Amino acid sequence: MLVESLTESQQPLPKRSPSAILERYLAVRHQTDTLCDPLEVEDYVVQSMEDASPVRWHIAHTTWFFETFVLRPYLSGYTEYNTRFQYLFNSYYVQAGERFSRPDRGMLSRPTVREIGAYRSHVDHHMTELLSSVSDDEVLRVVEIGLNHEQQHQELILTDLKHMLSRNPLYPAYRNIESSSDQDPGAIEWTRFDGGLVEVGTNGPGFFFDNEGPRHKVYLEPFKLANRLVTNGEFVEFVEAGGYDHAPYWLSEGFATREREGWTCPPYWSKRDDEWHRFTLGGLQPVNPNEPVSQISYFEADAFARWAGARLATEFEWEHASMTVSHDGNFVDNGKYSVETADPGRSSELQGMFGNLWEWTRSQYSPYPGYEAEPGALGEYNGKFMSNQFVLRGGSFATARSHIRATYRNFFPAYARWQFTGIRLARDVR
């Protein structure tokens, strides 16, 4: 099965080996193709909002990454497929050259989807040639960055597809998706952590992004963490109690955003015959009260936590707590493409820390002590976004298992609602 081959070939590599990197390269690229299997050609070209990109663009941009940062500098005699693609498919790498306007990516009818496929095949052919003979560890390191970069775009393909399909009044499904369990996860239970001086971040071994290090010490006061994510049913209580209209629950900027955008419930939710429904990758479905609430902004997560008499964890509390549980979870490798409900039989455990939904933390995205960005254009990958963003941890059902770590730092602006995000509550120990 594809899932089994991906799971095996995408395990973190203890030492870079060209054959293992090539195997993983082919597996990651094949996973992108697998995500696109249900699509019609029309699905590749639509851009439904400025923060999303057409699927065709994701496919071309990840290909551009390997061409720009691997083939052009490291494969002798390499000829670009089309020199204009350097401009069309650059995202935000200023040092790599000029970039086409992000909000207008959906206006491009050319190059065609067929030509983007040919571009991808061209780069794959030459990457296979390079990886069949290269021994330079620096080349293999950059390829690893590119593979993790493509896994990020695989997740974005799913988030952007969901938004695009939700704008269609026919509410088409991306795939036929099994409904999650209806079992009640039970009331939230709390796990206490004593805190103290703990180490966070990483220096390796194994792959990690530069924003995950250096490893350093932080001091944590005692805290409690909820055993599971907040459910749809619990969030309905917040909605129906007037939570969206009660300013004291909200940060000032959050309430201003709520007023400006007209938020009255989570995105993709609507009332039909007095019953809540939500749009999913499986189409329009009744809201399952026992599922974790998803695609919540930081502003909404923070307001809910205040309403519930709790708060969000810091990223360091989250990381410290995550070291006590299994790193397995509901990842894209499972092929479910939907959230899972918590198991009431495991209510005394921290559940779903990895996979299922990205979890907002209250930590601003900023550099660790001693952080240094990579030199050159690759240094623009993480460091230049360390402003006006909040950190999320743990991955989602759209994340590859091999892509996530306890130290992994995702980041989004506080208003973002299109990523697969959820809420885990924390409390101080008084």
LOSEKOL-914740 format. One record per residue (C-alpha): residue in three letters; residue number from 1; y, x, z. Coordinates in Angstrom, 1 decimal, m for minus. Last residue first. Layout:
<sites>
ALA / NUM / Y / X / Z
...
</sites>
This chain:
<sites>
ARG / 430 / 28.2 / m3.0 / 42.0
VAL / 429 / 25.8 / m2.0 / 39.2
ASP / 428 / 27.8 / m2.4 / 36.0
ARG / 427 / 26.4 / m4.8 / 33.4
ALA / 426 / 25.0 / m4.5 / 29.9
LEU / 425 / 24.4 / m7.0 / 27.1
ARG / 424 / 22.6 / m6.5 / 23.9
ILE / 423 / 24.4 / m8.0 / 20.9
GLY / 422 / 23.5 / m8.0 / 17.2
THR / 421 / 24.3 / m6.4 / 13.8
PHE / 420 / 22.8 / m6.7 / 10.4
GLN / 419 / 26.0 / m5.6 / 8.5
TRP / 418 / 28.3 / m8.1 / 6.9
ARG / 417 / 30.4 / m9.0 / 10.0
ALA / 416 / 32.9 / m6.1 / 10.3
TYR / 415 / 36.0 / m6.9 / 12.4
ALA / 414 / 35.5 / m4.0 / 14.9
PRO / 413 / 35.3 / m1.3 / 12.2
PHE / 412 / 31.8 / 0.1 / 11.6
PHE / 411 / 29.8 / 3.1 / 12.9
ASN / 410 / 26.2 / 4.2 / 12.9
ARG / 409 / 25.3 / 7.0 / 15.4
TYR / 408 / 21.7 / 8.2 / 15.4
THR / 407 / 20.8 / 9.9 / 18.7
ALA / 406 / 17.7 / 7.7 / 19.4
ARG / 405 / 16.6 / 8.3 / 15.8
ILE / 404 / 16.5 / 6.3 / 12.7
HIS / 403 / 15.8 / 7.2 / 9.0
SER / 402 / 12.0 / 7.5 / 9.2
ARG / 401 / 11.7 / 3.8 / 10.2
ALA / 400 / 13.7 / 2.7 / 7.2
THR / 399 / 16.5 / 0.3 / 8.1
ALA / 398 / 16.7 / m3.3 / 6.8
PHE / 397 / 15.1 / m4.8 / 10.0
SER / 396 / 17.8 / m3.0 / 11.9
GLY / 395 / 18.8 / 0.4 / 13.3
GLY / 394 / 19.1 / 1.5 / 16.9
ARG / 393 / 22.8 / 2.2 / 17.7
LEU / 392 / 26.2 / 1.0 / 16.7
VAL / 391 / 29.4 / 3.0 / 17.3
PHE / 390 / 32.9 / 1.4 / 17.0
GLN / 389 / 35.5 / 2.3 / 14.4
ASN / 388 / 39.3 / 2.7 / 14.4
SER / 387 / 39.2 / 6.5 / 13.8
MET / 386 / 36.4 / 9.0 / 13.3
PHE / 385 / 35.9 / 8.2 / 9.6
LYS / 384 / 36.9 / 11.7 / 8.5
GLY / 383 / 33.9 / 13.2 / 10.3
ASN / 382 / 31.1 / 11.4 / 8.7
TYR / 381 / 30.4 / 12.2 / 5.0
GLU / 380 / 33.6 / 14.1 / 4.3
GLY / 379 / 32.0 / 17.4 / 5.3
LEU / 378 / 29.8 / 17.0 / 2.2
ALA / 377 / 32.9 / 17.7 / 0.2
GLY / 376 / 33.3 / 21.2 / 1.5
PRO / 375 / 32.4 / 22.7 / 4.9
GLU / 374 / 30.3 / 20.6 / 7.2
ALA / 373 / 32.2 / 18.9 / 10.1
GLU / 372 / 32.5 / 20.7 / 13.4
TYR / 371 / 31.8 / 19.0 / 16.7
GLY / 370 / 32.3 / 21.2 / 19.8
PRO / 369 / 32.7 / 18.3 / 22.2
TYR / 368 / 31.4 / 15.1 / 20.4
PRO / 367 / 33.6 / 13.6 / 17.8
SER / 366 / 34.8 / 10.0 / 17.9
TYR / 365 / 33.5 / 6.5 / 17.2
GLN / 364 / 34.9 / 4.3 / 20.0
SER / 363 / 32.2 / 3.3 / 22.4
ARG / 362 / 31.7 / m0.4 / 23.4
THR / 361 / 28.3 / m0.4 / 21.8
TRP / 360 / 27.2 / m2.8 / 19.1
GLU / 359 / 23.5 / m3.0 / 18.5
TRP / 358 / 22.0 / m2.7 / 15.0
LEU / 357 / 19.4 / m5.4 / 14.6
ASN / 356 / 15.6 / m5.6 / 14.3
GLY / 355 / 14.9 / m1.9 / 14.4
PHE / 354 / 14.9 / 0.2 / 17.5
MET / 353 / 15.9 / m1.1 / 20.9
GLY / 352 / 13.8 / m4.2 / 20.2
GLN / 351 / 12.5 / m4.8 / 23.7
LEU / 350 / 13.5 / m3.3 / 27.0
GLU / 349 / 10.5 / m4.2 / 29.2
SER / 348 / 10.2 / m6.8 / 32.0
SER / 347 / 10.2 / m9.7 / 29.5
ARG / 346 / 7.1 / m8.4 / 27.8
GLY / 345 / 5.1 / m11.7 / 27.7
PRO / 344 / 8.3 / m13.4 / 26.6
ASP / 343 / 8.1 / m11.5 / 23.3
ALA / 342 / 11.5 / m11.2 / 21.7
THR / 341 / 12.1 / m13.0 / 18.4
GLU / 340 / 12.0 / m11.0 / 15.1
VAL / 339 / 14.7 / m10.6 / 12.6
SER / 338 / 14.2 / m10.8 / 8.8
TYR / 337 / 13.3 / m8.7 / 5.8
LYS / 336 / 9.6 / m8.8 / 6.8
GLY / 335 / 8.4 / m5.8 / 4.7
ASN / 334 / 7.2 / m3.8 / 7.7
ASP / 333 / 8.8 / m0.6 / 6.2
VAL / 332 / 12.1 / m2.4 / 6.5
PHE / 331 / 12.0 / m1.9 / 10.3
ASN / 330 / 10.9 / m4.1 / 13.2
GLY / 329 / 10.2 / m1.6 / 15.9
ASP / 328 / 8.7 / 1.7 / 16.9
HIS / 327 / 10.9 / 4.1 / 19.0
SER / 326 / 8.9 / 3.3 / 22.1
VAL / 325 / 10.9 / 3.0 / 25.3
THR / 324 / 12.4 / 5.2 / 28.1
MET / 323 / 14.6 / 7.4 / 25.8
SER / 322 / 16.4 / 4.2 / 24.7
ALA / 321 / 18.0 / 3.9 / 28.1
HIS / 320 / 19.8 / 7.3 / 27.8
GLU / 319 / 20.9 / 6.4 / 24.2
TRP / 318 / 22.2 / 3.0 / 25.2
GLU / 317 / 24.1 / 4.3 / 28.2
PHE / 316 / 25.6 / 7.0 / 26.0
GLU / 315 / 26.6 / 4.5 / 23.3
THR / 314 / 28.4 / 2.5 / 26.0
ALA / 313 / 26.8 / m0.8 / 26.8
LEU / 312 / 28.5 / m4.1 / 26.0
ARG / 311 / 29.9 / m6.2 / 28.8
ALA / 310 / 28.7 / m9.0 / 31.2
GLY / 309 / 29.9 / m12.2 / 32.7
ALA / 308 / 28.6 / m14.3 / 29.8
TRP / 307 / 32.2 / m15.1 / 28.5
ARG / 306 / 33.0 / m11.3 / 28.6
ALA / 305 / 29.8 / m10.5 / 26.7
PHE / 304 / 30.6 / m13.2 / 24.1
ALA / 303 / 34.1 / m11.8 / 23.6
ASP / 302 / 32.8 / m8.3 / 23.1
ALA / 301 / 30.1 / m9.4 / 20.6
GLU / 300 / 32.7 / m11.5 / 18.7
PHE / 299 / 35.2 / m8.6 / 18.4
TYR / 298 / 32.4 / m6.2 / 17.5
SER / 297 / 31.5 / m8.5 / 14.7
ILE / 296 / 28.3 / m10.5 / 14.6
GLN / 295 / 25.9 / m10.3 / 11.7
SER / 294 / 23.0 / m11.6 / 13.8
VAL / 293 / 22.0 / m13.8 / 16.7
PRO / 292 / 18.6 / m12.9 / 18.0
GLU / 291 / 16.0 / m15.6 / 17.2
ASN / 290 / 15.1 / m18.2 / 19.8
PRO / 289 / 17.6 / m20.8 / 18.7
ASN / 288 / 16.2 / m20.8 / 15.2
VAL / 287 / 19.2 / m21.9 / 13.0
PRO / 286 / 18.0 / m24.2 / 10.3
GLN / 285 / 17.4 / m22.3 / 7.0
LEU / 284 / 19.4 / m21.5 / 3.8
GLY / 283 / 17.7 / m18.8 / 1.7
GLY / 282 / 15.1 / m16.2 / 2.6
LEU / 281 / 17.6 / m13.4 / 2.8
THR / 280 / 19.3 / m15.7 / 5.3
PHE / 279 / 22.0 / m18.4 / 5.2
ARG / 278 / 22.4 / m20.2 / 8.5
HIS / 277 / 22.0 / m23.8 / 9.6
TRP / 276 / 23.3 / m25.6 / 12.7
GLU / 275 / 22.5 / m29.3 / 12.9
ASP / 274 / 25.0 / m32.2 / 12.9
ASP / 273 / 23.8 / m33.4 / 9.5
ARG / 272 / 24.6 / m29.9 / 8.2
LYS / 271 / 26.7 / m27.5 / 10.3
SER / 270 / 27.3 / m24.1 / 8.8
TRP / 269 / 26.5 / m20.5 / 9.7
TYR / 268 / 26.6 / m17.6 / 7.2
PRO / 267 / 29.1 / m15.8 / 9.4
PRO / 266 / 29.0 / m16.6 / 13.2
CYS / 265 / 31.1 / m19.5 / 14.4
THR / 264 / 34.7 / m20.7 / 14.4
TRP / 263 / 36.4 / m17.8 / 12.5
GLY / 262 / 39.5 / m18.9 / 10.7
GLU / 261 / 40.2 / m15.4 / 9.2
ARG / 260 / 43.8 / m15.2 / 10.6
GLU / 259 / 42.9 / m16.9 / 13.9
ARG / 258 / 39.8 / m14.8 / 14.5
THR / 257 / 41.6 / m11.7 / 13.5
ALA / 256 / 44.4 / m12.4 / 16.0
PHE / 255 / 41.8 / m13.1 / 18.6
GLY / 254 / 40.1 / m9.7 / 17.9
GLU / 253 / 43.4 / m7.8 / 17.9
SER / 252 / 44.2 / m9.2 / 21.3
LEU / 251 / 40.7 / m8.6 / 22.7
TRP / 250 / 39.0 / m11.9 / 23.3
TYR / 249 / 37.7 / m13.8 / 26.3
PRO / 248 / 41.2 / m14.7 / 27.5
ALA / 247 / 42.0 / m16.3 / 24.1
HIS / 246 / 39.7 / m19.3 / 24.5
ASP / 245 / 39.3 / m20.8 / 21.0
TYR / 244 / 36.2 / m19.0 / 19.8
GLY / 243 / 34.5 / m19.6 / 23.1
GLY / 242 / 35.0 / m23.3 / 23.0
ALA / 241 / 31.9 / m24.2 / 25.1
GLU / 240 / 30.2 / m25.2 / 21.8
VAL / 239 / 30.5 / m21.7 / 20.4
PHE / 238 / 29.4 / m19.9 / 23.6
GLU / 237 / 26.4 / m22.3 / 24.0
VAL / 236 / 25.6 / m21.7 / 20.3
PHE / 235 / 25.5 / m17.9 / 21.1
GLU / 234 / 22.8 / m18.5 / 23.7
GLY / 233 / 20.7 / m20.5 / 21.2
ASN / 232 / 21.2 / m17.9 / 18.5
THR / 231 / 19.8 / m15.3 / 20.9
VAL / 230 / 21.3 / m12.3 / 22.7
LEU / 229 / 19.2 / m9.2 / 22.3
ARG / 228 / 16.5 / m8.2 / 24.8
ASN / 227 / 15.8 / m6.6 / 28.2
ALA / 226 / 19.5 / m6.6 / 29.2
LEU / 225 / 20.8 / m3.2 / 30.4
LYS / 224 / 21.9 / m2.4 / 34.0
PHE / 223 / 24.2 / 0.4 / 35.1
PRO / 222 / 24.6 / 3.2 / 37.5
GLU / 221 / 27.6 / 5.4 / 36.6
LEU / 220 / 26.9 / 7.8 / 33.7
TYR / 219 / 28.1 / 11.4 / 33.4
VAL / 218 / 27.9 / 13.1 / 30.1
LYS / 217 / 26.3 / 16.4 / 29.0
HIS / 216 / 26.1 / 17.8 / 25.5
ARG / 215 / 24.0 / 18.0 / 22.4
PRO / 214 / 26.3 / 19.1 / 19.5
GLY / 213 / 25.7 / 16.8 / 17.7
GLU / 212 / 24.9 / 13.4 / 16.2
ASN / 211 / 28.1 / 13.5 / 14.0
ASP / 210 / 26.5 / 16.3 / 11.9
PHE / 209 / 23.7 / 14.1 / 10.7
PHE / 208 / 20.2 / 14.9 / 11.9
PHE / 207 / 17.0 / 16.4 / 10.3
GLY / 206 / 14.4 / 18.1 / 12.4
PRO / 205 / 14.8 / 20.4 / 15.4
GLY / 204 / 17.5 / 19.5 / 16.3
ASN / 203 / 20.9 / 20.1 / 18.1
THR / 202 / 21.0 / 16.6 / 19.4
GLY / 201 / 23.2 / 14.0 / 21.2
VAL / 200 / 23.0 / 13.1 / 24.8
GLU / 199 / 22.3 / 15.0 / 28.1
VAL / 198 / 22.5 / 13.2 / 31.4
LEU / 197 / 24.6 / 13.7 / 34.6
GLY / 196 / 24.1 / 10.6 / 36.8
GLY / 195 / 22.9 / 7.2 / 35.7
ASP / 194 / 20.7 / 5.2 / 38.1
PHE / 193 / 19.4 / 2.9 / 35.4
ARG / 192 / 18.6 / m0.8 / 36.2
THR / 191 / 16.7 / m3.0 / 33.8
TRP / 190 / 17.9 / m6.6 / 33.6
GLU / 189 / 16.1 / m9.8 / 32.6
ILE / 188 / 17.5 / m12.3 / 30.1
ALA / 187 / 15.9 / m15.8 / 30.4
GLY / 186 / 12.8 / m16.6 / 28.4
PRO / 185 / 11.9 / m15.4 / 24.9
ASP / 184 / 11.2 / m19.0 / 23.8
GLN / 183 / 8.5 / m19.0 / 21.1
ASP / 182 / 9.6 / m20.3 / 17.7
SER / 181 / 8.3 / m17.2 / 15.9
SER / 180 / 10.0 / m15.9 / 12.8
SER / 179 / 9.9 / m17.7 / 9.6
GLU / 178 / 8.1 / m15.9 / 6.7
ILE / 177 / 10.3 / m14.8 / 3.9
ASN / 176 / 10.1 / m15.7 / 0.2
ARG / 175 / 12.5 / m13.2 / m1.3
TYR / 174 / 16.2 / m12.9 / m2.2
ALA / 173 / 16.6 / m16.7 / m1.7
PRO / 172 / 19.1 / m18.7 / m3.7
TYR / 171 / 21.7 / m20.7 / m1.8
LEU / 170 / 22.4 / m23.1 / m4.8
PRO / 169 / 26.1 / m23.1 / m3.7
ASN / 168 / 26.2 / m19.3 / m4.6
ARG / 167 / 28.4 / m17.4 / m2.1
SER / 166 / 25.4 / m16.7 / 0.1
LEU / 165 / 23.7 / m14.8 / m2.7
MET / 164 / 26.5 / m12.2 / m2.8
HIS / 163 / 26.6 / m11.8 / 1.0
LYS / 162 / 22.9 / m11.3 / 1.2
LEU / 161 / 22.9 / m8.9 / m1.8
ASP / 160 / 25.5 / m6.8 / 0.0
THR / 159 / 23.5 / m6.6 / 3.2
LEU / 158 / 20.3 / m5.8 / 1.3
ILE / 157 / 21.8 / m3.2 / m1.0
LEU / 156 / 23.6 / m1.7 / 2.0
GLU / 155 / 20.3 / m1.1 / 3.7
GLN / 154 / 19.1 / 0.8 / 0.6
HIS / 153 / 22.4 / 2.6 / 0.6
GLN / 152 / 21.7 / 4.1 / 4.0
GLN / 151 / 18.2 / 5.1 / 2.8
GLU / 150 / 20.0 / 6.8 / m0.2
HIS / 149 / 22.1 / 8.9 / 2.2
ASN / 148 / 19.0 / 9.9 / 4.2
LEU / 147 / 17.5 / 11.1 / 0.9
GLY / 146 / 20.7 / 12.9 / m0.1
ILE / 145 / 20.9 / 14.7 / 3.3
GLU / 144 / 17.3 / 15.8 / 2.8
VAL / 143 / 18.2 / 17.1 / m0.7
VAL / 142 / 21.1 / 19.1 / 0.9
ARG / 141 / 18.6 / 20.7 / 3.3
LEU / 140 / 16.2 / 21.5 / 0.5
VAL / 139 / 18.9 / 23.3 / m1.4
GLU / 138 / 19.9 / 25.3 / 1.7
ASP / 137 / 16.2 / 26.2 / 2.2
ASP / 136 / 16.0 / 27.9 / m1.2
SER / 135 / 12.4 / 27.7 / m2.3
VAL / 134 / 12.9 / 25.8 / m5.6
SER / 133 / 10.0 / 25.4 / m8.1
SER / 132 / 8.7 / 21.8 / m8.2
LEU / 131 / 11.9 / 20.6 / m6.4
LEU / 130 / 14.0 / 21.6 / m9.4
GLU / 129 / 11.8 / 20.0 / m12.1
THR / 128 / 11.4 / 16.9 / m10.0
MET / 127 / 15.2 / 16.7 / m9.5
HIS / 126 / 15.5 / 17.1 / m13.3
HIS / 125 / 13.3 / 14.1 / m14.1
ASP / 124 / 14.8 / 12.0 / m11.3
VAL / 123 / 18.3 / 12.7 / m12.7
HIS / 122 / 17.4 / 11.5 / m16.2
SER / 121 / 15.5 / 8.5 / m14.8
ARG / 120 / 18.5 / 7.4 / m12.8
TYR / 119 / 20.8 / 7.8 / m15.8
ALA / 118 / 18.3 / 5.7 / m17.9
GLY / 117 / 18.3 / 3.0 / m15.2
ILE / 116 / 22.1 / 3.1 / m15.2
GLU / 115 / 21.9 / 2.6 / m19.0
ARG / 114 / 19.8 / m0.5 / m18.6
VAL / 113 / 22.1 / m2.0 / m16.0
THR / 112 / 24.9 / m1.6 / m18.5
PRO / 111 / 27.7 / 1.0 / m18.3
ARG / 110 / 29.6 / m1.2 / m18.8
SER / 109 / 30.4 / m4.6 / m17.4
LEU / 108 / 32.6 / m3.0 / m14.8
MET / 107 / 34.7 / m5.6 / m13.0
GLY / 106 / 32.4 / m5.6 / m10.0
ARG / 105 / 33.5 / m2.1 / m9.1
ASP / 104 / 37.1 / m3.3 / m8.9
PRO / 103 / 37.6 / m3.3 / m5.1
ARG / 102 / 36.4 / 0.3 / m4.9
SER / 101 / 38.9 / 1.7 / m7.5
PHE / 100 / 37.3 / 4.5 / m9.5
ARG / 99 / 37.3 / 7.9 / m7.9
GLU / 98 / 38.9 / 11.3 / m8.7
GLY / 97 / 37.1 / 14.5 / m7.8
ALA / 96 / 34.4 / 15.9 / m5.5
GLN / 95 / 37.0 / 17.0 / m2.8
VAL / 94 / 38.0 / 13.4 / m2.3
TYR / 93 / 34.5 / 12.3 / m1.6
TYR / 92 / 35.1 / 8.5 / m1.1
SER / 91 / 32.7 / 6.8 / m3.5
ASN / 90 / 32.1 / 8.8 / m6.7
PHE / 89 / 30.3 / 6.6 / m9.2
LEU / 88 / 32.9 / 6.0 / m11.9
TYR / 87 / 34.6 / 9.4 / m11.9
GLN / 86 / 31.5 / 11.6 / m12.0
PHE / 85 / 30.0 / 9.0 / m14.4
ARG / 84 / 32.5 / 10.1 / m17.0
THR / 83 / 30.5 / 13.3 / m17.5
ASN / 82 / 27.5 / 11.4 / m18.8
TYR / 81 / 23.9 / 12.5 / m18.3
GLU / 80 / 25.1 / 15.9 / m17.0
THR / 79 / 23.5 / 19.0 / m18.4
TYR / 78 / 21.6 / 21.4 / m16.1
GLY / 77 / 21.4 / 25.0 / m17.4
SER / 76 / 20.5 / 26.4 / m14.0
LEU / 75 / 19.7 / 23.8 / m11.4
TYR / 74 / 21.6 / 24.5 / m8.1
PRO / 73 / 25.3 / 23.6 / m8.3
ARG / 72 / 25.0 / 20.7 / m10.8
LEU / 71 / 21.6 / 19.5 / m9.7
VAL / 70 / 22.1 / 19.3 / m5.9
PHE / 69 / 25.5 / 18.0 / m4.8
THR / 68 / 26.8 / 16.2 / m7.9
GLU / 67 / 23.5 / 15.1 / m9.5
PHE / 66 / 21.9 / 14.2 / m6.2
PHE / 65 / 24.9 / 12.2 / m5.2
TRP / 64 / 25.4 / 10.6 / m8.6
THR / 63 / 21.9 / 9.1 / m8.3
THR / 62 / 22.9 / 7.5 / m5.0
HIS / 61 / 26.0 / 6.2 / m6.7
ALA / 60 / 24.2 / 4.8 / m9.7
ILE / 59 / 21.8 / 2.7 / m7.7
HIS / 58 / 24.5 / 1.6 / m5.3
TRP / 57 / 26.7 / 0.7 / m8.3
ARG / 56 / 24.0 / m1.4 / m9.9
VAL / 55 / 23.6 / m3.3 / m6.6
PRO / 54 / 27.2 / m4.3 / m6.9
SER / 53 / 29.4 / m3.2 / m4.0
ALA / 52 / 30.5 / m4.8 / m0.8
ASP / 51 / 33.6 / m4.3 / 1.3
GLU / 50 / 35.8 / m5.7 / m1.4
MET / 49 / 33.9 / m9.0 / m1.6
SER / 48 / 31.3 / m10.6 / m3.8
GLN / 47 / 30.7 / m7.8 / m6.3
VAL / 46 / 28.3 / m9.0 / m9.0
VAL / 45 / 26.5 / m6.7 / m11.4
TYR / 44 / 22.9 / m6.3 / m10.3
ASP / 43 / 22.1 / m9.9 / m9.7
GLU / 42 / 22.7 / m10.8 / m13.3
VAL / 41 / 19.8 / m8.5 / m14.3
GLU / 40 / 17.4 / m10.6 / m12.2
LEU / 39 / 16.3 / m9.2 / m8.9
PRO / 38 / 13.0 / m9.5 / m7.0
ASP / 37 / 12.0 / m5.9 / m7.7
CYS / 36 / 15.3 / m4.4 / m6.5
LEU / 35 / 14.0 / m3.5 / m3.0
THR / 34 / 10.9 / m1.9 / m4.6
ASP / 33 / 13.1 / 0.3 / m6.9
THR / 32 / 15.0 / 1.6 / m3.9
GLN / 31 / 11.6 / 2.3 / m2.2
HIS / 30 / 10.6 / 4.3 / m5.3
ARG / 29 / 13.6 / 6.6 / m4.8
VAL / 28 / 12.5 / 7.1 / m1.2
ALA / 27 / 8.9 / 7.8 / m2.1
LEU / 26 / 9.8 / 10.2 / m5.0
TYR / 25 / 12.1 / 12.2 / m2.7
ARG / 24 / 9.5 / 12.2 / 0.1
GLU / 23 / 6.9 / 13.8 / m2.1
LEU / 22 / 9.5 / 16.2 / m3.5
ILE / 21 / 10.5 / 17.2 / 0.1
ALA / 20 / 6.8 / 17.7 / 1.1
SER / 19 / 6.2 / 19.9 / m2.0
PRO / 18 / 9.4 / 21.9 / m1.4
SER / 17 / 8.6 / 22.5 / 2.3
ARG / 16 / 11.2 / 22.0 / 5.0
LYS / 15 / 9.7 / 22.6 / 8.4
PRO / 14 / 8.9 / 20.0 / 11.0
LEU / 13 / 9.5 / 17.2 / 8.4
PRO / 12 / 10.5 / 13.9 / 9.8
GLN / 11 / 8.0 / 11.2 / 8.6
GLN / 10 / 9.0 / 9.8 / 5.2
SER / 9 / 5.7 / 10.5 / 3.5
GLU / 8 / 3.4 / 8.7 / 5.9
THR / 7 / 5.6 / 5.6 / 6.3
LEU / 6 / 6.3 / 5.4 / 2.6
SER / 5 / 2.7 / 5.6 / 1.7
GLU / 4 / 1.8 / 2.9 / 4.2
VAL / 3 / 4.6 / 0.6 / 3.0
LEU / 2 / 3.6 / 1.1 / m0.7
MET / 1 / 0.0 / 0.0 / 0.0
</sites>
